[in-house]
Amino acid sequence: MKKRSLIQKSIYAVITIFAVLVFNYLLFRVLPGDPLSMMMRNPKATPEMIEGMRQLFGLDQPWYVQLYLYFKNLLAGDLGMSFYFKQPVSSVIGARIMPTIIMVGLAEVVAIFAGIIIGLIAAWKRGTRIDVATLGFSLVTYSMPTFWLGMVIVVVFSVNLHLFPTSGILTPGMTYQTTGAMVADYIRHLILPTLTMSIVLIGEYALTMRNTLTDVLSEDYITTAKAKGFDNKYILRKHALPNAMLPMVTLIAINLGLVVGGTVQVETVFSWPGLGSLMYEALRARDYPLLQGVFLLVTVSVVVANFIADITYSYIDPRVKE
């Protein structure tokens, strides 16, 4: 990729992040409800106490002054103070980010490999029973509501079969004799939310790969490769798959960016203490600084992931370099 193009994409990425931050800042402030009413639930709170809290968090300032102060502090690395947790936003997010990355990241890895393989088989066996079966599986899983699938999995594997715990990240009150025992308990809690996300993502990736690869396999150069007597595996690996991966790279990049944000539905169903459940708690409490911090993290992740995808294009398809 040319240096000039790289600089242009970097500038566009910064502008996108700035625009999203301004939009998010204004969006949260038009939501119904007052954050002070959520914080000051004590009926004995006097008007003077409420006004003191308003001044403490800068809510007495006009919105444009608050916006200026927000960006000023942001450039200094200060994300603000959480209204609800009474802690720095960076500390609250830092305590929740790893469970989300582990859970959603593992689900992404499983879904990418499984979805590509399923889509590849369906496209190569187009029109056969295998294609119909895989296409039906992909459509059903992709259209499933995530929260509904999570509840079904809990009922089957936790309530009926008693194989895995229903919620949480570790068993409450359990004393672990070794680190291995704690890791094993963590894995048992991790399996069901990871399985839920994987199933939905597999359907999405399989459909994309199948449709893209179907178009690629109808191209003239694939017919020429077959006429030359090349092995089917060689044709798929060297000719079809690299060209079919371009839409997949875009889709994977977007989803990998959303890994940081997690999924509110999955983490809420399984009480997984990640960024998704944190976002839900912050929204209920009208915790503006915390919501802005989470959305900043998600925005940067998505923009960076797409930036990396643009660079990856030039290596997958040499035509993009021009």
matplotlib code that plots the C-alpha trace (Angstrom):
import matplotlib.pyplot as plt

x = [0.0, 1.3, 2.4, 0.0, -2.9, -1.9, -1.8, -5.2, -6.8, -5.2, -6.7, -10.1, -9.9, -9.2, -12.1, -14.4, -13.5, -14.0, -17.4, -18.6, -17.5, -19.4, -22.5, -22.3, -21.8, -24.9, -27.0, -26.6, -27.7, -31.0, -31.9, -34.9, -34.0, -31.6, -28.3, -28.6, -32.0, -30.4, -27.5, -29.4, -32.0, -32.0, -35.3, -33.5, -31.2, -31.6, -31.6, -28.3, -26.8, -28.2, -26.8, -23.4, -23.3, -24.3, -21.4, -19.0, -19.7, -19.9, -23.6, -24.4, -22.4, -23.9, -23.5, -20.9, -18.8, -19.1, -18.1, -15.0, -14.0, -14.6, -12.3, -9.7, -9.6, -9.7, -6.5, -4.9, -5.9, -8.6, -11.9, -13.7, -15.3, -18.1, -21.3, -22.5, -19.3, -17.6, -14.4, -12.3, -13.9, -10.6, -10.4, -14.0, -13.5, -10.1, -11.7, -14.3, -12.4, -10.6, -13.6, -15.2, -12.0, -11.6, -15.2, -16.0, -12.5, -12.6, -16.1, -14.8, -11.9, -14.1, -16.7, -14.2, -12.7, -16.0, -17.9, -15.2, -15.1, -18.9, -19.3, -16.5, -18.1, -21.5, -20.2, -18.2, -21.2, -23.7, -27.1, -26.6, -28.1, -25.0, -25.5, -29.1, -28.4, -25.5, -27.5, -30.5, -28.3, -26.6, -29.9, -31.5, -28.5, -27.9, -31.5, -31.8, -32.1, -29.0, -30.8, -33.3, -30.5, -28.7, -31.7, -32.3, -28.7, -29.0, -32.2, -30.7, -27.1, -27.5, -31.1, -31.8, -28.4, -26.5, -23.3, -22.4, -23.1, -25.9, -24.1, -21.1, -17.4, -16.5, -18.5, -19.4, -17.9, -15.7, -12.2, -9.7, -6.8, -4.8, -4.6, -5.6, -8.8, -9.7, -8.9, -11.0, -14.0, -13.4, -13.5, -16.8, -18.4, -16.9, -18.2, -21.9, -21.6, -18.8, -21.0, -23.9, -21.9, -20.1, -23.3, -24.7, -21.4, -20.9, -24.1, -23.1, -19.6, -20.9, -23.5, -21.0, -18.4, -20.8, -22.4, -19.1, -17.4, -20.3, -19.8, -16.0, -16.4, -18.5, -15.6, -13.8, -10.4, -11.8, -13.1, -9.7, -8.0, -10.3, -9.6, -5.9, -6.4, -5.5, -6.6, -9.8, -8.0, -5.4, -8.1, -9.9, -6.7, -4.8, -7.6, -11.0, -10.4, -8.1, -10.6, -13.6, -11.8, -12.2, -15.8, -14.9, -12.0, -14.4, -16.9, -14.3, -12.7, -16.0, -16.8, -13.3, -13.7, -16.9, -15.1, -14.1, -17.7, -18.9, -22.6, -25.1, -27.5, -25.1, -23.4, -26.8, -28.2, -25.2, -24.3, -20.9, -19.0, -17.8, -18.2, -21.6, -23.1, -21.2, -22.8, -26.2, -25.6, -24.2, -27.3, -29.7, -27.8, -27.5, -23.7, -22.6, -18.9, -18.9, -21.1, -18.8, -15.7, -17.1, -18.3, -14.9, -13.3, -15.7, -15.3, -11.5, -11.6, -13.9, -12.0, -8.6, -9.9, -11.2, -8.0, -6.1, -8.6, -7.8, -4.1, -4.8, -6.7, -3.5, -1.8, -4.8, -5.7, -2.7, -5.2, -6.0, -2.5, -3.3]
y = [0.0, 3.4, 5.8, 8.5, 6.2, 5.0, 8.5, 9.3, 6.3, 7.2, 10.7, 9.3, 7.0, 9.9, 11.9, 9.0, 8.5, 12.2, 12.3, 9.2, 10.6, 13.8, 11.9, 9.6, 12.5, 14.3, 11.0, 10.1, 13.5, 13.4, 10.1, 10.3, 10.4, 12.4, 10.8, 12.6, 11.0, 7.6, 8.5, 10.3, 7.7, 8.7, 10.4, 12.5, 14.1, 17.8, 20.2, 21.5, 18.0, 17.4, 20.7, 19.8, 16.6, 18.4, 20.8, 17.9, 16.1, 19.3, 18.8, 22.4, 23.5, 24.1, 21.1, 22.7, 23.5, 19.9, 18.7, 20.9, 19.7, 16.1, 16.3, 18.3, 15.6, 12.9, 14.2, 14.1, 10.4, 11.1, 9.3, 10.9, 9.6, 7.0, 8.4, 4.9, 3.2, 6.4, 5.2, 6.4, 5.1, 3.6, 1.5, 0.2, -0.7, -2.3, -4.7, -5.8, -5.9, -9.2, -11.5, -10.0, -10.4, -14.0, -15.1, -13.3, -13.7, -17.5, -17.6, -15.6, -18.0, -21.1, -19.4, -18.2, -21.7, -23.5, -21.0, -21.0, -24.8, -25.1, -22.4, -23.9, -27.4, -26.0, -24.0, -26.8, -29.2, -26.6, -28.0, -31.3, -32.4, -31.3, -27.8, -27.7, -29.1, -26.6, -23.7, -24.6, -24.8, -21.5, -19.7, -21.0, -20.2, -16.8, -15.8, -17.0, -14.2, -14.5, -14.1, -16.8, -19.2, -18.5, -19.3, -22.6, -23.6, -22.9, -25.0, -27.9, -28.1, -26.6, -27.2, -30.6, -32.2, -30.4, -30.3, -26.6, -23.8, -21.3, -18.0, -16.2, -16.4, -18.6, -20.6, -18.2, -19.2, -22.0, -22.4, -23.6, -25.8, -25.2, -22.7, -25.6, -26.1, -22.4, -22.5, -25.6, -23.9, -20.8, -22.9, -24.6, -21.2, -20.1, -22.9, -22.0, -18.2, -19.1, -21.8, -19.4, -16.7, -19.3, -20.8, -17.4, -16.3, -19.6, -19.2, -15.6, -16.7, -19.8, -17.9, -15.2, -17.7, -20.0, -17.1, -15.5, -18.8, -19.8, -16.7, -17.2, -20.9, -19.7, -17.6, -18.5, -18.9, -21.6, -23.4, -23.0, -24.5, -27.5, -28.0, -28.0, -30.9, -29.3, -31.1, -29.8, -29.1, -27.1, -25.1, -24.2, -23.3, -21.4, -19.9, -19.8, -19.2, -16.2, -14.3, -15.3, -14.1, -10.4, -10.1, -12.4, -10.2, -7.2, -9.2, -10.6, -7.2, -5.7, -8.5, -8.5, -4.8, -5.6, -8.2, -5.4, -4.2, -7.7, -8.5, -7.2, -10.1, -12.9, -11.4, -10.5, -14.0, -15.7, -12.9, -12.7, -9.8, -8.2, -5.0, -5.9, -6.3, -3.2, -1.2, -2.4, -1.3, 2.1, 2.7, 1.9, 4.3, 7.0, 6.9, 9.2, 9.0, 5.2, 4.9, 7.3, 5.3, 2.0, 3.5, 5.1, 1.7, 0.0, 2.8, 2.7, -1.1, -1.1, 1.6, 0.0, -3.4, -2.0, -0.1, -3.4, -5.0, -2.3, -3.1, -6.8, -6.4, -5.3, -8.6, -10.8, -9.0, -7.2, -5.1, -3.1, -1.8, 0.2]
z = [0.0, -0.9, 1.8, 0.7, 0.8, 4.2, 5.5, 4.0, 5.6, 9.0, 8.7, 7.8, 10.8, 13.2, 11.7, 12.1, 15.7, 16.4, 14.7, 16.6, 19.9, 19.4, 18.3, 21.3, 23.7, 22.4, 22.1, 25.8, 26.9, 25.0, 26.7, 29.1, 32.8, 35.0, 36.2, 39.5, 40.2, 39.7, 42.0, 44.7, 45.6, 49.2, 50.0, 52.7, 50.1, 50.3, 47.2, 48.4, 48.3, 44.8, 43.6, 45.1, 43.2, 40.0, 40.4, 41.4, 38.1, 36.0, 35.1, 35.9, 32.9, 29.4, 27.1, 24.9, 27.9, 29.1, 25.6, 25.6, 29.0, 27.9, 24.9, 26.9, 29.6, 26.9, 25.3, 28.7, 29.1, 31.6, 30.8, 33.7, 36.9, 36.8, 38.3, 39.4, 40.6, 42.0, 40.4, 37.4, 34.1, 33.0, 36.2, 35.8, 32.1, 32.8, 35.4, 32.8, 29.5, 29.8, 30.4, 27.2, 25.1, 26.3, 25.8, 22.5, 21.1, 21.6, 20.0, 17.0, 16.5, 16.6, 14.3, 11.7, 11.2, 11.3, 9.2, 6.4, 6.3, 6.2, 3.6, 1.5, 1.5, 0.7, -2.3, -3.7, -3.3, -4.6, -5.4, -3.5, -0.2, 1.6, 0.3, 1.3, 4.8, 5.5, 4.0, 6.2, 9.3, 8.5, 7.9, 11.1, 13.4, 11.8, 12.3, 15.9, 18.6, 20.7, 24.0, 23.1, 22.0, 25.3, 27.3, 25.4, 25.9, 29.7, 29.9, 28.0, 29.4, 32.8, 34.0, 32.4, 32.0, 34.8, 32.8, 33.2, 35.6, 34.6, 35.1, 36.5, 35.9, 38.9, 41.4, 44.4, 47.7, 46.3, 47.7, 45.2, 46.3, 43.2, 40.3, 37.9, 39.8, 39.5, 35.7, 35.3, 37.0, 34.9, 31.7, 32.8, 33.1, 29.8, 27.6, 27.4, 26.6, 24.1, 22.5, 22.2, 20.4, 18.2, 16.9, 15.7, 14.2, 12.4, 10.5, 9.5, 8.3, 6.5, 4.5, 3.5, 2.5, 0.6, -1.4, -2.2, -3.1, -5.3, -7.4, -7.6, -8.7, -11.7, -13.0, -16.2, -14.6, -12.4, -15.4, -17.1, -14.0, -14.1, -17.8, -17.1, -14.8, -11.5, -8.4, -6.7, -3.5, -5.3, -7.2, -4.0, -2.1, -4.8, -7.0, -5.3, -1.6, -1.9, -4.0, -1.8, 1.3, 0.5, 1.9, 4.7, 5.8, 6.0, 8.0, 10.3, 10.9, 11.9, 14.3, 15.8, 16.4, 18.3, 20.4, 22.8, 23.1, 23.7, 23.4, 25.9, 25.4, 25.9, 28.9, 30.5, 30.0, 31.5, 34.0, 32.5, 34.0, 30.8, 28.9, 27.6, 31.0, 32.1, 29.3, 30.4, 34.0, 32.9, 30.6, 33.5, 35.8, 33.2, 33.8, 31.0, 31.5, 31.7, 28.6, 26.7, 27.8, 26.6, 23.3, 22.8, 23.2, 20.8, 18.2, 18.3, 18.0, 15.0, 13.2, 13.9, 12.8, 9.5, 9.0, 9.4, 7.0, 4.3, 4.6, 4.5, 1.2, -0.6, 0.3, -0.5, -3.8, -5.5, -7.5, -4.4, -4.3, -7.5]

ax = plt.figure().add_subplot(projection="3d")
ax.plot(x, y, z, "-o")
ax.set_aspect("equal")
plt.show()
